[in-house]
Every structure is written in structure tokens, then in C-alpha cells.
Amino acid sequence: MRKILFLPFLQMPSGHHQAAEALIDMLKIREKDIVLKKVDLLSYMNASLEKMVTKTYLKWIKHLPGTYELIYKNFTYSTIRRESFKGYDLLFLKAMHKLLEDEQPDVIICTHSIPSYLVNELKRKGKCHIPVMNVYTDFFINDVWGRQEIDYHFVPNQDMKTMLMDEHHIPQDKIIVSGIPVHEQFQRKATILSKGSRRKVLISGGSSGLGDIYELITAAGSSNAFDYYVLCGKNKKLYEKIRSLGTANIHPLPYISSRSEMNEWYDRVDAIVTKPGGITVSEALRKNLPIFVHSVLPGQEEINLEYLEEKNLVFRIDKSLPLEFQLKRVLRNQPAMKNWQAAKNAYEKGLEMLSPDQITKFIQSLLEPAFTLSRQA
């Protein structure tokens, strides 16, 4: 049977895994004769090492965000494009080569920059002849992603397509503006605000419950205008702290693993307060929910926020002002809502491949013998 290998990085819940799972489930529904496998390279090398690296990473961005930001912007997203990352070569290149020999995939889909870089290097050295596709999970492309040897690029927006064409001379027909992949269980809905005076707002800090959620929600306090539903992720301490507040309009929610349940929550609320992660923002845009950004993790999310604000797709929360005041200022302001809707429509108009059927058909085409033979020639 033909095999598609999906390559995220690290095992912690992240957009890299969610994008891979969205594509895997699309293919499962429409194609029964393909093996679909998701592998984290670091776990393949050493499961204990992966757990240690994940734990260290989470502590790093929580306790020393400034140093993470400095390193990220100097080494992976700088004004000077780096063509080589020798550290990754030394640490991972042989292991990636062995992984591909063990798995023998017919197509590789990278949802993280490090596997993409490594496969790109193997192809450049003539050690890999497998069709490869990059699927980007942020609203920008960092320097680590492989480019020249990658067969196709699923990019988040038209700006990234233009950048790949102009700066990296990637042919136009190798770049598809797909947006960031969102699971098809998150179905589109019309903008219907809650009846009556009270609005429902979903507050999210990501699956790990990171961000200044507790400070935000305690500052909001009791309200006659809003009911707040707080997604605490796997942060049990945060869940208990919010529950102990005993505030009638503030409702903590434990980790939600079911996409259908999450889809229902999106349908119940009028807006979302979140961090600018690529997947969460893309889900909210699909659900037609106004997006308020309460905090930003260093590195990727800061760059995402710059882009999203530039395109008027999100509203940044000013921590010096009451949350309720800022929500009312937007949600009860018809011109502000019209401007946001226009910005969202403009973003979606730039997408070239929207339906799961289109995406599945394209990925299936990479498995065709003619394509594979042309790549080996």
C-alpha cells in the first residue's frame, strides 16, 4: 500500500500536530487504500530525550521569554536569510535519513520547519527522491523551512506566496494558498450574536493553559454584559483557581479533546479571547468569530500578531483598560464589526484551495506514478 508520512516535531499538543491530523482525517474519509503515519523525529530517536526537550522548552518560554525571543529572531527569523543550519545537520540528518529508509513513504508532508529543512538537505544531496510538501502553521515562514528542493508549498496567505516567488524563486505553480489547515469538523457559521443583552465570550490560552488568563479574568470580574467561558487546557491549577472564584458569569472549562465538542463551543459564543496561534486563529476565522488577543508567547506568536494586526484580523487587548469596556467597544460598534468582516473576507478571498475534497485530490495526485517518476528523473 502507498504511504504518506507526516512530520511534525516534538510530541506536545501544537499546531504542527493539529494540521497533520486535519489532513490525515481528510484523507481517511476519502481514501481507504493509503497508509497515513505521523512521526516525531525526536521521539523516533529517543523518547526520553523528547520528553526532556519538551519540558525544557515549555519552562523556557514561560520563565525566560526574553531569551527565547532573542534566539528565535536572531537565528530563525532574521533579516539575513541563512541557507544552512549545521547544528540540525549534526544532530538530526542521519536520523532523518534512517527514518525515511525505515518507513519507505511515497509522499512526505512536513508541518514543522525542522523536518522540512532536513528532508530538503537530503534531497539536495541526492539521498531522497520522495515528493515532499510543506504545510505551514503560522502566518509567516521562518528561515529554517526547506525551500528549493520542496515539491509543493501549502502557504497561509498570498503574501507568503509572493515572498517565496520573489525572494526564493519558487515557481508559482509549486505554491498553493491553502490557509492554515483546519479540521473539517469546524464547520462555517454565520455571524449570529446572542439574543438579549448578555454576550458569551470564549477565553483560551492554548492546550497547555499558557498566558495571563487568570490575571485577565480576575480583572474582568463580575459583569452584567458578558458570560466568560475559560478554556484551561491541561492546566488543572488554573481550572481550580478560576472555579474557586465563585463568580457567576465566569465558567472554567477543562481540557477538551473532542473536536466536535470544541466546534459546539465555537457555535455557542460571540467572540474569542486568545493567543495568536495559527491554528486557533484559523479556526476562529472559519467560525466567523471576532478575535481578541490577550497575550503573546515570544517568537512565533509575536510575528503572527504583527501580521494579523496589519491585516485587521484581530483586536489586541490593552491590559491597562477593562476587558469588558474593550469587548463592548468592538462588539457593539457596527462600523468596527463591518471593518473586521471586510478584512476577514479579503483574507479568505486570497485562498486558492478551500474544500477538503480539493485538498485531498491534490495530495492524492502526489501519489500518482507519473509524478513520482518525474521527481526521480
Disulfide bonds with the S-S distance in Angstrom:
none
